[in-house]
Amino acid sequence: MTGLTRTILKAPAHVWWYLTELMGDTAYAKYVAHLQAHHPGAPVPTEREYWRARYAAQDANPGARCC
């Protein structure tokens, strides 16, 4: 397999990774991993609780965003 063929075959996986990162699809899993690594005794919120808290924090402190 040539380098170009390998690159073409890997492109969809790279695009998928970029889109899931951009849209925040992996944010909850990363948060849970962070909690388990750095705060082992802390309770892990459900995914629903996580997103509610995240959106509440964004609404309370909008910072620099377009909308």
DSSP file (Angstrom, degrees, kcal/mol; ACC not computed):
  #  RESIDUE AA STRUCTURE BP1 BP2  ACC     N-H-->O    O-->H-N    N-H-->O    O-->H-N    TCO  KAPPA ALPHA  PHI   PSI    X-CA   Y-CA   Z-CA
    1    1 A M              0   0    0      0, 0.0     2,-0.1     0, 0.0     0, 0.0   0.000 360.0 360.0 360.0 130.7    0.0    0.0    0.0
    2    2 A T     >  -     0   0    0      1,-0.1     4,-2.3     4,-0.0     5,-0.2  -0.314 360.0-109.1 -80.7 166.9    1.4    3.4   -1.0
    3    3 A G  H  > S+     0   0    0      1,-0.2     4,-2.2     2,-0.2     5,-0.1   0.874 118.8  51.8 -63.1 -38.2    1.6    6.4    1.3
    4    4 A L  H  > S+     0   0    0      2,-0.2     4,-2.5     1,-0.2    -1,-0.2   0.916 109.9  48.4 -66.2 -43.0   -1.1    8.2   -0.8
    5    5 A T  H  > S+     0   0    0      2,-0.2     4,-2.4     1,-0.2    -2,-0.2   0.919 111.4  50.3 -62.7 -43.9   -3.5    5.2   -0.6
    6    6 A R  H  X S+     0   0    0     -4,-2.3     4,-1.8     1,-0.2    -1,-0.2   0.908 111.0  49.4 -60.8 -42.7   -2.9    5.0    3.2
    7    7 A T  H  X S+     0   0    0     -4,-2.2     4,-1.3     1,-0.2    -2,-0.2   0.913 111.0  49.3 -63.5 -43.7   -3.6    8.7    3.6
    8    8 A I  H  < S+     0   0    0     -4,-2.5    -2,-0.2     1,-0.2    -1,-0.2   0.893 111.9  48.7 -64.1 -39.6   -6.8    8.4    1.5
    9    9 A L  H  < S+     0   0    0     -4,-2.4     4,-0.4     1,-0.2    -1,-0.2   0.817 113.7  46.4 -71.1 -30.1   -8.1    5.5    3.5
   10   10 A K  H  X S+     0   0    0     -4,-1.8     4,-1.9    -5,-0.2     3,-0.4   0.666  90.4  86.2 -84.6 -17.0   -7.3    7.2    6.8
   11   11 A A  H  X S+     0   0    0     -4,-1.3     4,-2.5     1,-0.2     5,-0.2   0.885  85.0  52.3 -55.6 -47.0   -8.9   10.5    5.8
   12   12 A P  H  > S+     0   0    0      0, 0.0     4,-2.5     0, 0.0    -1,-0.2   0.889 109.1  51.0 -60.1 -36.5  -12.5    9.6    6.8
   13   13 A A  H  > S+     0   0    0     -3,-0.4     4,-2.3    -4,-0.4    -2,-0.2   0.897 111.1  48.0 -65.8 -39.3  -11.4    8.6   10.3
   14   14 A H  H  X S+     0   0    0     -4,-1.9     4,-2.3     2,-0.2    -1,-0.2   0.901 112.2  48.6 -67.6 -40.6   -9.5   11.8   10.8
   15   15 A V  H  X S+     0   0    0     -4,-2.5     4,-2.5     2,-0.2    -2,-0.2   0.917 111.5  50.4 -64.5 -43.1  -12.6   13.8    9.6
   16   16 A W  H  X S+     0   0    0     -4,-2.5     4,-2.4    -5,-0.2     5,-0.2   0.918 110.5  49.3 -61.6 -44.1  -14.8   11.9   12.0
   17   17 A W  H  X S+     0   0    0     -4,-2.3     4,-2.2     1,-0.2     5,-0.2   0.928 111.6  49.4 -59.8 -46.0  -12.4   12.5   14.9
   18   18 A Y  H  X S+     0   0    0     -4,-2.3     4,-2.7     1,-0.2    -2,-0.2   0.921 111.8  47.8 -61.0 -45.9  -12.4   16.2   14.1
   19   19 A L  H  X S+     0   0    0     -4,-2.5     4,-2.3     1,-0.2     6,-0.2   0.903 111.6  49.0 -65.4 -41.4  -16.1   16.5   13.9
   20   20 A T  H  X>S+     0   0    0     -4,-2.4     5,-1.9     2,-0.2     4,-0.7   0.879 114.4  46.2 -67.6 -35.4  -16.8   14.7   17.1
   21   21 A E  H  <5S+     0   0    0     -4,-2.2     3,-0.5    -5,-0.2    -2,-0.2   0.916 112.9  50.0 -68.7 -43.0  -14.2   16.8   18.9
   22   22 A L  H  <5S+     0   0    0     -4,-2.7    -2,-0.2     1,-0.2    -1,-0.2   0.883 113.6  44.8 -63.0 -40.3  -15.6   20.0   17.4
   23   23 A M  H  <5S-     0   0    0     -4,-2.3    -1,-0.2    -5,-0.2    -2,-0.2   0.575 111.7-118.8 -83.9 -10.0  -19.2   19.1   18.4
   24   24 A G  T ><5 +     0   0    0     -4,-0.7     3,-1.5    -3,-0.5     4,-0.4   0.678  65.1 143.0  83.6  18.1  -18.2   18.1   21.9
   25   25 A D  T 3 <S+     0   0    0     -5,-1.9     4,-0.3     1,-0.3     3,-0.2   0.768  75.7  43.3 -62.8 -25.2  -19.4   14.5   21.5
   26   26 A T  T 3> S+     0   0    0     -6,-0.7     4,-2.2     1,-0.2    -1,-0.3   0.349  84.9  99.3-101.4   5.8  -16.5   13.2   23.6
   27   27 A A  H <> S+     0   0    0     -3,-1.5     4,-2.3     1,-0.2    -1,-0.2   0.901  82.7  47.9 -62.7 -43.2  -16.6   15.9   26.3
   28   28 A Y  H  > S+     0   0    0     -4,-0.4     4,-2.6     2,-0.2    -1,-0.2   0.929 111.7  49.3 -65.3 -44.7  -18.5   13.8   28.9
   29   29 A A  H  > S+     0   0    0     -4,-0.3     4,-2.2     1,-0.2    -1,-0.2   0.901 112.4  48.6 -61.9 -40.4  -16.2   10.8   28.5
   30   30 A K  H  X S+     0   0    0     -4,-2.2     4,-2.3     2,-0.2    -1,-0.2   0.891 110.8  51.2 -65.6 -39.0  -13.2   13.1   28.9
   31   31 A Y  H  X S+     0   0    0     -4,-2.3     4,-2.7     2,-0.2    -2,-0.2   0.923 110.2  48.3 -64.3 -44.3  -14.7   14.6   32.0
   32   32 A V  H  X S+     0   0    0     -4,-2.6     4,-2.5     2,-0.2    -2,-0.2   0.913 111.6  50.0 -62.5 -42.9  -15.4   11.2   33.5
   33   33 A A  H  X S+     0   0    0     -4,-2.2     4,-2.0    -5,-0.2    -1,-0.2   0.899 111.1  49.8 -62.1 -40.2  -11.8   10.1   32.8
   34   34 A H  H  X S+     0   0    0     -4,-2.3     4,-3.0     2,-0.2     5,-0.5   0.932 110.7  49.4 -63.5 -46.0  -10.5   13.3   34.4
   35   35 A L  H  X S+     0   0    0     -4,-2.7     4,-2.4     1,-0.2     7,-0.3   0.929 112.7  46.9 -59.2 -45.7  -12.6   12.8   37.5
   36   36 A Q  H  < S+     0   0    0     -4,-2.5    -1,-0.2     1,-0.2    -2,-0.2   0.846 117.6  42.7 -67.1 -33.5  -11.5    9.2   37.9
   37   37 A A  H  < S+     0   0    0     -4,-2.0    -2,-0.2    -5,-0.2    -1,-0.2   0.890 130.1  21.9 -79.5 -40.5   -7.8   10.2   37.4
   38   38 A H  H  < S+     0   0    0     -4,-3.0    -3,-0.2     1,-0.2    -2,-0.2   0.666 133.7  31.2-106.1 -19.5   -7.6   13.3   39.5
   39   39 A H    ><  +     0   0    0     -4,-2.4     3,-1.6    -5,-0.5    -1,-0.2  -0.563  65.0 171.0-137.2  69.6  -10.5   13.1   41.9
   40   40 A P  T 3  S+     0   0    0      0, 0.0    -1,-0.1     0, 0.0    -4,-0.1   0.766  78.0  45.7 -59.0 -29.8  -11.0    9.3   42.6
   41   41 A G  T 3  S+     0   0    0      2,-0.1    -5,-0.1    -6,-0.1    -6,-0.0   0.550  87.2 110.4 -90.3  -7.0  -13.6    9.7   45.4
   42   42 A A  S <  S-     0   0    0     -3,-1.6     2,-0.1    -7,-0.3    -3,-0.1  -0.396  76.4-108.5 -71.8 142.3  -15.7   12.4   43.7
   43   43 A P        -     0   0    0      0, 0.0    -1,-0.1     0, 0.0    -2,-0.1  -0.462  28.8-130.1 -68.9 141.3  -19.2   11.3   42.6
   44   44 A V        -     0   0    0     -2,-0.1   -12,-0.0    -9,-0.0     6,-0.0  -0.827  21.3-136.1 -94.9 120.5  -19.6   11.0   38.8
   45   45 A P        -     0   0    0      0, 0.0     2,-0.0     0, 0.0   -13,-0.0  -0.312  24.5-102.8 -70.6 158.2  -22.6   12.9   37.4
   46   46 A T     >  -     0   0    0      1,-0.1     4,-2.5     4,-0.0     5,-0.2  -0.314  35.9-105.7 -69.4 165.7  -24.8   11.3   34.9
   47   47 A E  H  > S+     0   0    0      1,-0.2     4,-2.4     2,-0.2     5,-0.2   0.890 122.9  52.5 -62.5 -37.3  -24.4   12.5   31.3
   48   48 A R  H  > S+     0   0    0      1,-0.2     4,-2.2     2,-0.2    -1,-0.2   0.925 109.9  47.5 -63.9 -44.7  -27.6   14.5   31.6
   49   49 A E  H  > S+     0   0    0      1,-0.2     4,-2.4     2,-0.2     5,-0.2   0.892 110.5  53.8 -62.6 -39.7  -26.4   16.2   34.8
   50   50 A Y  H  X S+     0   0    0     -4,-2.5     4,-2.5     1,-0.2    -2,-0.2   0.945 110.6  44.5 -60.3 -49.7  -23.1   17.0   33.1
   51   51 A W  H  X S+     0   0    0     -4,-2.4     4,-2.6     2,-0.2     5,-0.2   0.879 112.0  52.5 -67.2 -37.1  -24.6   18.7   30.1
   52   52 A R  H  X S+     0   0    0     -4,-2.2     4,-2.3    -5,-0.2    -1,-0.2   0.936 112.7  45.0 -62.3 -45.0  -27.1   20.6   32.3
   53   53 A A  H  X S+     0   0    0     -4,-2.4     4,-2.3     2,-0.2    -2,-0.2   0.893 113.0  51.1 -65.7 -39.4  -24.3   21.9   34.4
   54   54 A R  H  X S+     0   0    0     -4,-2.5     4,-2.0    -5,-0.2    -2,-0.2   0.928 113.0  44.1 -64.9 -45.0  -22.1   22.7   31.4
   55   55 A Y  H  X S+     0   0    0     -4,-2.6     4,-2.3     2,-0.2    -1,-0.2   0.870 112.2  53.3 -69.0 -35.2  -24.9   24.7   29.7
   56   56 A A  H  X S+     0   0    0     -4,-2.3     4,-2.2    -5,-0.2    -1,-0.2   0.906 109.4  49.1 -63.9 -40.6  -25.8   26.5   32.9
   57   57 A A  H  X S+     0   0    0     -4,-2.3     4,-2.1     2,-0.2    -2,-0.2   0.888 110.8  50.1 -66.0 -38.9  -22.1   27.5   33.3
   58   58 A Q  H  < S+     0   0    0     -4,-2.0    -2,-0.2     1,-0.2    -1,-0.2   0.890 111.9  47.7 -66.2 -38.6  -22.0   28.8   29.7
   59   59 A D  H  < S+     0   0    0     -4,-2.3    -2,-0.2     1,-0.2    -1,-0.2   0.870 113.3  47.8 -70.0 -35.5  -25.2   30.8   30.2
   60   60 A A  H  < S+     0   0    0     -4,-2.2    -2,-0.2     1,-0.3    -1,-0.2   0.851 127.5  25.5 -72.9 -34.6  -23.9   32.3   33.5
   61   61 A N  S  < S+     0   0    0     -4,-2.1    -1,-0.3    -5,-0.2    -2,-0.1  -0.715  70.1 174.3-129.5  80.0  -20.5   33.2   32.0
   62   62 A P        +     0   0    0      0, 0.0    -1,-0.1     0, 0.0    -2,-0.1   0.797  16.5 174.6 -63.4 -29.8  -20.9   33.6   28.2
   63   63 A G        -     0   0    0      1,-0.1     2,-0.9     2,-0.0    -5,-0.0  -0.253  56.5 -19.9  59.9-145.9  -17.4   34.8   27.5
   64   64 A A  S    S+     0   0    0      3,-0.0     2,-0.3     2,-0.0    -1,-0.1  -0.824  87.2 131.2-102.4  99.0  -16.5   35.4   23.9
   65   65 A R        -     0   0    0     -2,-0.9    -2,-0.0     1,-0.1     0, 0.0  -0.958  60.6-116.4-142.2 162.6  -18.8   33.5   21.7
   66   66 A C              0   0    0     -2,-0.3    -1,-0.1     1,-0.2    -2,-0.0   0.807 360.0 360.0 -74.0 -30.3  -20.7   34.4   18.6
   67   67 A C              0   0    0     -3,-0.0    -1,-0.2     0, 0.0    -3,-0.0   0.422 360.0 360.0-122.1 360.0  -24.3   34.0   19.8
